[in-house]
Amino acid sequence: MDRQSRFKGQPPYKKKKEGNTESHNNKYVRSNCYSDVSSSVASAHSPVLSVRRHLYDVDFPLYKQPVEVGFFSLDSSRRFFNDARMLRHYVEADRCPNFNLRDGYTDRFIKRDDGIKERLDHLLRWILENRSKLQRTPVDGDASGSSCRLSADFVTWRGHLTKLLTTPYETQEGWLLAVTLFNGTYYISEVETEAARRNRENRTERHAEMMYWGYKFEQYMCADEPSGLPDPSGVVNTNEAFCTVVQTKLTDHSLLFSGEVDCKDDSSRFKAAPGYYVELKTSAEICTPKQRSNLHRYKLLKWWAQSFLPGVPRIIAGFRDNDGLVVSLETFETAKISQLIKHEQNCWKPNVCMNLCNAFLSFVKKVVTQDDYRVVYLFSWEPYKDVSYSVHKDSEYTFLHDWYVREMTKQGS
């Protein structure tokens, strides 16, 4: 399939119209989201971005089919490798597998230190090792070509974009996103909020164990080799990861982002990434229509956003009881989730999610004007409020390292 075409059976990836690519509806979103008001975290008369849902309930924006341009692995010690050594392979299980997700939690579990903030570091390393894959042009005014632009307007993690997509429907958790403009590209990195830090440091033992259950489910469903079998007697090490790197475009915003991938389905009808990737999830078993409705209204929002962005077509969910036993499996096709939720009252809408993300990226381009790796624009949002920002130079929020800046500005880089 041509890279500019959309996924078969996935109409939300809309074809580009001839001529003017910005619809009247998209202009409406842009013109009604910004307002100039005073803000305690920004300068006295700076713009803010509204996240009110009705502003974004217009046509689904152009989103091109994501194309995988690379991948990388993180080993058991969190070391970076520019290869697919940590890619695991999907193994089909019985529909009622009775997996014990509690197994190994006390004696075969190595947990990554989530107090260490890696920011964009691994993605930046991938960029440095794969610059030949990224089309570049000389920076304006630099005839020598000593410093070059990446082909992408934005570089970030998939998880940061997921936060933006879910923002119109989020009522509990705010976010902080640091943005730096360097050589014409906007780098977006999350900053932990105080509320998130408190939650992380005060997790109950039950919550910690239930987080483990998701990783254990992956161990039951994946093999290390294409023809292998899962080994649930092994150690669960959450340092390990395989990440895809994709390029795509949301209206006029070109994106380069990376996200962790659970496994590859070697029997998939798709013969290229990201079509053969599979997302694995766990959730409480569903016994009543109300519980099914809650799954559609809340969990499927994040599941859809996580898989839709990189073009992962299939989500396999393990439904477990309160004792951590997986009692059933269910497959969700990413492209059909919008149909599943269509009859839920006051439910989330994919077009609202994507239009808000598009508006935020436009907002960033509007206000982030200093091209300087030492300058961070810190965007802040809390439920029921507007997005605002503050500007910081040589601060604790700086996240582009000297080693990256140095390499990216070398002669002939």
Solvent accessible surface area in square Angstrom, and as a share of the most:
residue,aa,sasa,rsa
1,M,148,0.66
2,D,96,0.50
3,R,156,0.57
4,Q,113,0.50
5,S,31,0.20
6,R,89,0.32
7,F,17,0.07
8,K,160,0.68
9,G,61,0.59
10,Q,15,0.07
11,P,85,0.53
12,P,25,0.15
13,Y,1,0.00
14,K,72,0.31
15,K,141,0.60
16,K,93,0.39
17,K,150,0.63
18,E,166,0.74
19,G,68,0.65
20,N,106,0.55
21,T,73,0.43
22,E,54,0.24
23,S,40,0.26
24,H,151,0.67
25,N,49,0.25
26,N,11,0.06
27,K,95,0.40
28,Y,89,0.34
29,V,2,0.01
30,R,38,0.14
31,S,83,0.54
32,N,62,0.32
33,C,2,0.01
34,Y,53,0.20
35,S,49,0.32
36,D,88,0.46
37,V,69,0.39
38,S,84,0.54
39,S,24,0.16
40,S,118,0.76
41,V,66,0.38
42,A,18,0.14
43,S,80,0.52
44,A,82,0.64
45,H,135,0.60
46,S,4,0.02
47,P,19,0.12
48,V,4,0.03
49,L,1,0.00
50,S,7,0.04
51,V,15,0.09
52,R,143,0.52
53,R,111,0.41
54,H,112,0.50
55,L,8,0.04
56,Y,0,0.00
57,D,63,0.33
58,V,25,0.15
59,D,75,0.39
60,F,28,0.12
61,P,2,0.01
62,L,22,0.11
63,Y,0,0.00
64,K,42,0.18
65,Q,29,0.13
66,P,1,0.01
67,V,29,0.17
68,E,35,0.16
69,V,26,0.15
70,G,4,0.04
71,F,73,0.30
72,F,0,0.00
73,S,0,0.00
74,L,2,0.01
75,D,13,0.07
76,S,54,0.35
77,S,77,0.49
78,R,50,0.18
79,R,148,0.54
80,F,35,0.15
81,F,51,0.21
82,N,62,0.32
83,D,43,0.22
84,A,37,0.29
85,R,137,0.50
86,M,45,0.20
87,L,26,0.13
88,R,69,0.25
89,H,18,0.08
90,Y,35,0.13
91,V,35,0.20
92,E,141,0.63
93,A,27,0.21
94,D,109,0.57
95,R,169,0.62
96,C,89,0.53
97,P,24,0.15
98,N,102,0.52
99,F,28,0.12
100,N,61,0.32
101,L,0,0.00
102,R,108,0.39
103,D,50,0.26
104,G,7,0.06
105,Y,38,0.14
106,T,132,0.77
107,D,105,0.54
108,R,53,0.19
109,F,49,0.20
110,I,87,0.44
111,K,97,0.41
112,R,71,0.26
113,D,82,0.42
114,D,34,0.18
115,G,36,0.34
116,I,108,0.55
117,K,99,0.42
118,E,38,0.17
119,R,88,0.32
120,L,0,0.00
121,D,30,0.16
122,H,18,0.08
123,L,0,0.00
124,L,0,0.00
125,R,103,0.38
126,W,1,0.00
127,I,0,0.00
128,L,30,0.15
129,E,105,0.47
130,N,7,0.04
131,R,47,0.17
132,S,110,0.71
133,K,111,0.47
134,L,5,0.03
135,Q,151,0.67
136,R,81,0.30
137,T,85,0.49
138,P,79,0.50
139,V,32,0.18
140,D,118,0.61
141,G,90,0.86
142,D,30,0.16
143,A,113,0.88
144,S,74,0.48
145,G,16,0.16
146,S,32,0.20
147,S,16,0.11
148,C,18,0.11
149,R,67,0.24
150,L,12,0.06
151,S,44,0.29
152,A,4,0.03
153,D,38,0.20
154,F,1,0.00
155,V,0,0.00
156,T,1,0.01
157,W,45,0.16
158,R,23,0.08
159,G,36,0.35
160,H,18,0.08
161,L,1,0.00
162,T,5,0.03
163,K,64,0.27
164,L,1,0.00
165,L,0,0.00
166,T,21,0.12
167,T,2,0.01
168,P,10,0.06
169,Y,38,0.14
170,E,53,0.24
171,T,59,0.34
172,Q,148,0.66
173,E,106,0.47
174,G,17,0.16
175,W,9,0.03
176,L,35,0.17
177,L,0,0.00
178,A,1,0.00
179,V,0,0.00
180,T,0,0.00
181,L,16,0.08
182,F,12,0.05
183,N,19,0.10
184,G,21,0.20
185,T,2,0.01
186,Y,26,0.10
187,Y,2,0.01
188,I,1,0.00
189,S,2,0.01
190,E,56,0.25
191,V,33,0.19
192,E,53,0.24
193,T,20,0.12
194,E,103,0.46
195,A,51,0.40
196,A,43,0.33
197,R,78,0.28
198,R,123,0.45
199,N,91,0.47
200,R,50,0.18
201,E,100,0.45
202,N,109,0.56
203,R,72,0.26
204,T,87,0.50
205,E,117,0.53
206,R,100,0.36
207,H,91,0.41
208,A,26,0.20
209,E,17,0.08
210,M,63,0.28
211,M,74,0.33
212,Y,2,0.01
213,W,3,0.01
214,G,25,0.24
215,Y,90,0.34
216,K,1,0.00
217,F,1,0.00
218,E,22,0.10
219,Q,24,0.11
220,Y,31,0.12
221,M,0,0.00
222,C,7,0.04
223,A,3,0.02
224,D,112,0.58
225,E,107,0.48
226,P,84,0.53
227,S,112,0.72
228,G,26,0.25
229,L,144,0.72
230,P,32,0.20
231,D,84,0.44
232,P,46,0.29
233,S,77,0.49
234,G,22,0.21
235,V,84,0.48
236,V,11,0.06
237,N,20,0.10
238,T,16,0.09
239,N,22,0.11
240,E,69,0.31
241,A,6,0.05
242,F,6,0.03
243,C,6,0.03
244,T,2,0.01
245,V,0,0.00
246,V,0,0.00
247,Q,44,0.20
248,T,13,0.07
249,K,58,0.25
250,L,1,0.00
251,T,18,0.11
252,D,80,0.41
253,H,3,0.01
254,S,25,0.16
255,L,3,0.02
256,L,1,0.00
257,F,0,0.00
258,S,0,0.00
259,G,5,0.04
260,E,75,0.34
261,V,11,0.06
262,D,13,0.07
263,C,0,0.00
264,K,45,0.19
265,D,11,0.05
266,D,63,0.33
267,S,98,0.63
268,S,14,0.09
269,R,176,0.64
270,F,65,0.27
271,K,160,0.68
272,A,66,0.52
273,A,21,0.16
274,P,4,0.03
275,G,9,0.09
276,Y,39,0.15
277,Y,4,0.01
278,V,2,0.01
279,E,16,0.07
280,L,8,0.04
281,K,35,0.15
282,T,30,0.17
283,S,8,0.05
284,A,48,0.37
285,E,59,0.26
286,I,47,0.24
287,C,96,0.57
288,T,61,0.35
289,P,117,0.73
290,K,139,0.59
291,Q,78,0.35
292,R,76,0.28
293,S,25,0.16
294,N,54,0.28
295,L,9,0.04
296,H,17,0.08
297,R,64,0.23
298,Y,139,0.53
299,K,83,0.35
300,L,0,0.00
301,L,14,0.07
302,K,109,0.46
303,W,13,0.04
304,W,5,0.02
305,A,0,0.00
306,Q,30,0.13
307,S,1,0.00
308,F,5,0.02
309,L,2,0.01
310,P,2,0.01
311,G,3,0.03
312,V,6,0.03
313,P,20,0.12
314,R,60,0.22
315,I,0,0.00
316,I,4,0.02
317,A,0,0.00
318,G,0,0.00
319,F,6,0.02
320,R,25,0.09
321,D,31,0.16
322,N,114,0.58
323,D,88,0.45
324,G,0,0.00
325,L,67,0.34
326,V,0,0.00
327,V,46,0.26
328,S,39,0.25
329,L,16,0.08
330,E,46,0.21
331,T,67,0.39
332,F,5,0.02
333,E,83,0.37
334,T,3,0.01
335,A,22,0.17
336,K,116,0.49
337,I,1,0.00
338,S,28,0.18
339,Q,104,0.46
340,L,79,0.39
341,I,6,0.03
342,K,124,0.53
343,H,165,0.74
344,E,38,0.17
345,Q,151,0.67
346,N,131,0.67
347,C,17,0.10
348,W,7,0.03
349,K,91,0.38
350,P,20,0.12
351,N,26,0.14
352,V,2,0.01
353,C,0,0.00
354,M,0,0.00
355,N,1,0.00
356,L,2,0.01
357,C,1,0.00
358,N,2,0.01
359,A,0,0.00
360,F,1,0.00
361,L,0,0.00
362,S,15,0.10
363,F,0,0.00
364,V,0,0.00
365,K,64,0.27
366,K,109,0.46
367,V,14,0.08
368,V,2,0.01
369,T,101,0.58
370,Q,89,0.39
371,D,76,0.40
372,D,31,0.16
373,Y,59,0.22
374,R,92,0.34
375,V,2,0.01
376,V,0,0.00
377,Y,7,0.02
378,L,14,0.07
379,F,0,0.00
380,S,27,0.17
381,W,4,0.01
382,E,77,0.35
383,P,19,0.12
384,Y,180,0.68
385,K,131,0.55
386,D,62,0.32
387,V,1,0.01
388,S,14,0.09
389,Y,23,0.09
390,S,24,0.16
391,V,72,0.41
392,H,50,0.22
393,K,110,0.46
394,D,96,0.50
395,S,36,0.23
396,E,142,0.64
397,Y,50,0.19
398,T,35,0.21
399,F,3,0.01
400,L,5,0.02
401,H,52,0.23
402,D,83,0.43
403,W,63,0.22
404,Y,0,0.00
405,V,17,0.09
406,R,138,0.50
407,E,48,0.22
408,M,5,0.02
409,T,52,0.30
410,K,102,0.43
411,Q,134,0.59
412,G,67,0.64
413,S,17,0.11
